[in-house]
Amino acid sequence: MNTTLAGLGAVTRAELSKLARRPAAWALLGTAVTLNQIFAYVIPYFAYRGDTTGDFADGGSTPEQLLAGMMPSALLANTVGAFAVFVGALALVLGALVTGSEHTGGTLKTLLTQRPGHATVAIGQVLAVVVAVGVGVVVLTLTGAASAVVVGLAEGQSLVWPSIGDLASGLGAGWVIVAMWGAIGAALGAFLRAVAMPIGLGVVWILAIENLITAVSRSTLTSLAGLRDVLPGVNSGSLLGSILPSNGGEGAPGVNTLVDGSRGLVTVFAYVVVAVVAAAFVTSRRDVA
């Protein structure tokens, strides 16, 4: 048992070291930070300082509401609001890169000759993805906090922060969500032994197929509601919907209340476990000699 855990820890550390040296991983993190800054702070700030008679005003956001949405009190919503869709898609890409590139690069056989078993390698790779996306959550939180402080000081506002408990529970839920998408991407990469196809299929699923099923289940085929309520995106969006305050307007993309928040958390965590088991199973059953 101790030997297995030691091997698992060694694989996880090695994968994290590889990720730290991989430009694609930094590009994904930079993309997530850039998108978060643009949509949570840059665009709202220019709308607040400029003409608010356009789309923002049409959506019911007054200048005061725009400013309040950039304050430290809104840090949690600004950080995890996009995890159900956009940041989740980036996490899926990262997971597919970690496992799929071992097959496309022909390095899995070499890795397995270093003594770790097939399942140990696969689980270690998924754990590395989970840790990496957790680091990404921390980075997004810190950059968002910095922007909120800058805006607050520039506009002479009081800096009121969310409680430690709210931040811990909200960011923890966000971590589970991006960990789910990353683990699914890793499982797809291991199953398809590729990078491009898992990324393509995963992103199309997140951005299109789940939205289509959700829309159809609400209108013409209500019998699909049962299927809809077990989908990963619906449950991650419902989990976010249960922890993020409602401002009375349109929520972030993918955030919903289609299922109960506690059920969403259990389902999201279950997807993480299933993805880990699936990645370990397909890797252990595969002959790479």
N, C-alpha and C positions, 0 to 999 in steps of 0.2 A: 504493500500500500504506500509506504513512504517512498519507495523507488518510483512508483507511478506518479505520485505527486511531485517528486523532484524533477522527473522528466517533463511533466506538464508545465511546471514553472520555468524550466529551461527553455522549452519551446516558445512559451508566451513571451519571455524576455527577449529571445532571439527575434521573434516576429516584430516586437515593438522596436527593437534596434534597427531592423530592416526598414520599417515604416518611417522612422526618423530620418533615414537617408534616402527616402524615395520622394523625388520631386512631385509626383502625382498626389501624394498624400498632403503635402503642403499646399498644392494648388487647390485641392478640395476644401481644405480649411480656409484658405484665403478667399475662395468663392463664397463660402458660407458667411464669413465675417463681412465681406463686401456687400452681399445682398442684404444682410441684416442691418447694416449701417444705412444703406440707401433707403430701404423701405420703412425702417422704424424711426430714422432720425433725419436724414438728409431731405427727402421729399416732404415729410411733414413740416420741417423747419422752414423750407422755402415757401411752402404754402402758407404757413403762419405769418411769415414776414412779408409776403407778397399779396397777390390777388386771391382772396378766398371766395370769390363768387363763382368759381368753376366747379369741378367735380367734387372737391371736398365739401364745399358748402351744399351742393346738391344732395350729398349723402347725409346731411344733417350735422356735420362737424363744424362747430364755431371755432374762431381763433383760440378761445379759452380751452376748448376741448382738445384742439391740436397741441397746444402747449402742455396741457396736463398729460397727454399721451406720451410725451417725451421726458417726463420727470422721473426721478429715481423710484417713485412709488409705482410706476408702470413697468419697472425693469423686468419683472417675471413675464408679463404678457409679451413684451418686446423681444425677450430671449427665446421663449419656447413656443410662441405662437405659430411659427412656420415649421415646427418639427414634424407635424403630421404629413406634410407634403414635400416641400422643397428641400429642407435640411434632411428629411428622411430619405429622399432620393439620392442625395449626396452620400449619406451613410451607406446606402445599398451599393453604390458605386465603389466605395472603399472596400466593403466586404468582398465584392466580386474580384477586385484587384488582388486582394491578399491571397485568396485560394486559387482563383483562375490563372493567375500569372505563373504559379508553380507548374501548371500543366502546359501552358503555352510556351514557357521558357525551358521546359524539360528538366527542371531542377527538383521535382518531387522525389524522383528516384534517389538522387544524391542526398537529399534531406533524410530519407528513410534509412540510408546506410549509416547514419550517425547514431543509431540505436533506438530512437523513439519509435513506438509502434504506430501503425496507421491511425488508429483512433486518437492516440495521444497528440499526434501532429495536428489532426483536424480540429480537435477541441482547443488546443493551444492557439491555433490560428484564429478561431472565433473569439476566444477570450481576449486576444490581442486587439481585435476589432472593437470589442466592448470597452476595453480600457481606453483605446484611442478616441472613440467617440465621446467618452466621458471627459477626456482632456479637451475635446472640442467644445463641449458644453461649458466648461470652465472659462475657456478663452472667449466664447461668445458673451458670457455673463460679464466678464471683466471689461471687454471693449464696450459693451452696452452701458455698463455703469459709468465708464469714463465719458462717453458721449452725453449721458444724462446729466452728469455733473457740469460739463462744459456748457450745455444749453441752459441749465438751471442758473449757473452763475452769470452767464451772459444776459439773461433776462431778469436777474434779480429775484429769483424765486427761492423759497425755502426748500431745502433738500430733505425730503421725508422719504425714508426707505421702507420697503416691506419688512415685516417681522422676520426674524431668523427662521422661525417655524414655517412660515409661508414659503420662504425662499427654498428651504431644505426640501419640503414636500413637493413643491412645484418643479424644482430643478431635478429632483430624484425621478419624478414621473417623466420629465423630458428625457432624462438619460435612458430610462427603460424603453421609451419609444424609439429613439435613434439606435439603441442597442438592438432592438427587434429588427429594424430595417437593415442594419449592418449584418446581423446574423443571417437574415434571409438572403442577403446578397452573397455572403460567404457560402451558404448551403447551395445556392444556384451555381456559383463558380465551381464548387467541388463536383456537383452533379453533372454539369455540362462540360466540364474540363476546358473552359474558355473564359474570356473576359468580355468580349464585345456582346455576345448573345445574352448572357445574364444581365448585363447592364441595360441592353435594349428592352428585353422582356420586362425587367423590373420597373424601369422608368415608365414604360407604356402602361403597366398595371397601375402604378401609383397615380399617374397624371390623367389617365383616360378610362381604363376599364372599370375601376372602382367607382368613379364618378358616374359612369353610364349605368352600372347596376343599381346604384343608389337612386338615380333619377328615375329609372324605369320602375323600381320597386315602390316609388312614391306615387306613380301615376297609373300606367297601364297594366303592370304585372305586380300587383301587391303581394302575390304569393311568393315573390322573391325576397320578402322582408326577412324571412328566417335566414336565408343565405347572406343577405346584406349584413345582418347583425353579428356575423362571425368573421367578417373580413378584417384584415389587419388595419387598414386605413380608417375604417369606420370606428373601430374600437380605440385606436390611438387618438382620433379626433374627439371622441366622446370623453376620453380620459382628460384631454386638455380642456374640453368644454366644462368639465366638472370642477376644475381648479382655477380657471381664468375668470375674472369678473366680467360680466356683460355690461357693455356701455350703451346698450339699446340700439346700436347700429349693426352693420354687417360685420361679422366676425372674420378672423383670419381664415384663409383657404384651408379647407379640411377640418376645421374645428366645428363640432356639432354636438348634439345631445340625443343622438339616436338610441343609445343604450346607456344604462346606468354607469356612473364613473367607476365604481368598484368592480363591476363586471368588465369594464374596459381594461382596468389594470390587470386583472387576472388573465384576461384573454391575451393581452400584449405579452405578459410574462410567459404564458404558455407557448406563444409563438417563438420566443427566444429559446426555450427548452427544446421544442420540436426541431428548430433549425440546427441547434447544436447536435442533437441526436442524429438528425438526417445527414449532416456533414460527416460525422464520425462513421455512420453506417456505410455510406457510399464510398468513403475513402478506404475503410477497412476491407470492403468487399472487392476492391479494384486491384487487379494485378498490374503493377507498374514496372515489372521486371523487363 
